[in-house]
Amino acid sequence: MLLSGALTGCAGSGAVDTSVLTAGPTGALAALPNAAASIAKGIRQPVGSPTDIYTRIARGMLTCWLGGYGRLRSRYMFQAEAQPEHMGGVSKVTIHERIPNSPNQPGRVTFLVTIEPLGETATVSVENRHMSPVIGDSLSQDVYRWAAGDEGCLEEGVTSGWGASPAAATEASPKAKTR
């Protein structure tokens, strides 16, 4: 009742459009708990369009964690899906465990990132389902950092893919053993 009165004051006509209150998980009000939790943790707000945010997060996960010299590449695999804007525009990035005898077959979901459009930008939520807390927390911090517009890897030795010069990428690669 109090919320209805507050919304009436904002609407100007006295009528309240309650459809936004029940718009489902992609409605603006559904994003409020995620936004409040992010502020409480000191996480910066996402910057850019939902597509830009998705692109930075996917590139970061593939470059820094799951591809090339990423420390998770041997045990986990990356999967992503993005709905077109006219279908809601929700994007999901999922990390699966690799199945030992079938390394290209995704196993259980261990980490999930959901990007939901909110006006001209989006909300980002992270769920660590089965990764160790240390890795999950580090990956979560990276996801929120990339969503806020930062780029690059924080792990040492993984620099290629973020505009590093070819010499820097060569220096970061593991040295071949000499016999």
HELIX and SHEET records of a PDB file:
HELIX    1   1 LEU A    2  ALA A   11  1                                  10    
HELIX    2   2 THR A   18  THR A   22  5                                   5    
HELIX    3   3 LEU A   29  ALA A   31  5                                   3    
HELIX    4   4 LEU A   32  LYS A   41  1                                  10    
HELIX    5   5 PRO A   50  GLY A   60  1                                  11    
HELIX    6   6 MET A   61  LEU A   66  3                                   6    
HELIX    7   7 GLU A   85  MET A   87  5                                   3    
HELIX    8   8 PRO A  133  ALA A  147  1                                  15    
HELIX    9   9 PRO A  166  ALA A  172  1                                   7    
SHEET    1   A 4 TYR A  76  ALA A  82  0                                        
SHEET    2   A 4 SER A  91  ILE A  99 -1                                        
SHEET    3   A 4 SER A 102  LEU A 118 -1                                        
SHEET    4   A 4 THR A 121  ASN A 128 -1                                        
END                                                                             
